[in-house]
Structure formats: C-alpha cells, structure tokens
Amino acid sequence: IPLLARPQAAGNLSAREVQVLQLAAQGLHNRAIAGRLDISVRTVEAHLGSIFIKLHVTSRTEAVLHALSRRIAVL
C-alpha cells in the first residue's frame, strides 16, 4: 500500500502505523487489515493503540478523522 502522507503530516507515526491508519480509513476491520499487511490481528491492535496515543485520540473514528483532515489518508 503506498504511503500518502507527507512526513510532517504524519507526525511521529511509523510507516506501518500510517498504512494501518489508511486501511482503517478505508473501512477495513482489524482482521482485513492484518490480512492485507500480512501481520497478526494483535499487531494491528498494537499499532492502533500506538496511533491513538501518538495522535492524542481515544477512538478509531477520531483517528480516522484526524488522518483524513491532515491528508494522512484519503478515501
């Protein structure tokens, strides 16, 4: 999956966290994200937890809205 974010837009998110966030923004659930990225569901959950902390959000919806508003992800 190509990275859409400019480095400054993504803040301190890792490349993999950006990928997970982009797929979440597309509406994929954790199992589908895991399959697409060839990682475990637990790893997806860990990435999402890290994303929440780094973006100072408390939900997947907030994280996706943050990503869309900063062009970290596009629909």
N, C-alpha and C positions, 0 to 999 in steps of 0.2 A: 504494500500500500504506500503510495507516495506521501511524503510529508508536505503538508500545505502551509504549515506555519513558518513565518519568519522567526529567526531565533529570538528576537526581542519580544515578539508577540506571545511566544510560548513560555516566556519567563524561565523558570528553572525546571520545567518539565523535561524528562528524558525523551529521547526519540521514541522509545517504546510506549511511554505514557501518552505521548501525542497520538500515536497510532491507536491505542486503546480508546482514547477520547474521541477521535474521529469516527471510529466504528460505533461507539456508543451514540454519537450524534446522529448516525445513520439509522438508529433504532435497533441495532443488534443487541441481543441479550448476551449475558456473560458466556454461555456455552458456545454461541455462534462466534463471538469474538475470539474465544480460545481456539476454536477450530480454524478460523481464518488465519490466526497468527501462529498456529501450531504450538500453543502453550497450554498449560492446565487452567481450569476454571479458577482454582485457588490463586494462581499467578495473576489472572485478570482481576480478581477481587483485591489482591495486594496492590496492584497498580492503581486501581480505582481509589483505594484508601489513601494512597500516597498523593494522588491527584487532588482529592478533597482537601488534604492538609495543605498542599502547596498553593492551591487556588483559594484557600480560606472559604470553602463552601461546605455544606452539610448534606447535600444530596446529589444524586446523579443528574437530576433535572437542572439544578443550579450549575453544575459543572458543564453540562452541555450548553446551557445558555451563555455561560462565560466564554466557552470556546467559540460559539457562533458569533458573539458580539465582538470578539477580538480576532476573528478570522483564523483561529487555530484549526477550526473545522468548518466545512461548508456542506450544505445539503445538496 
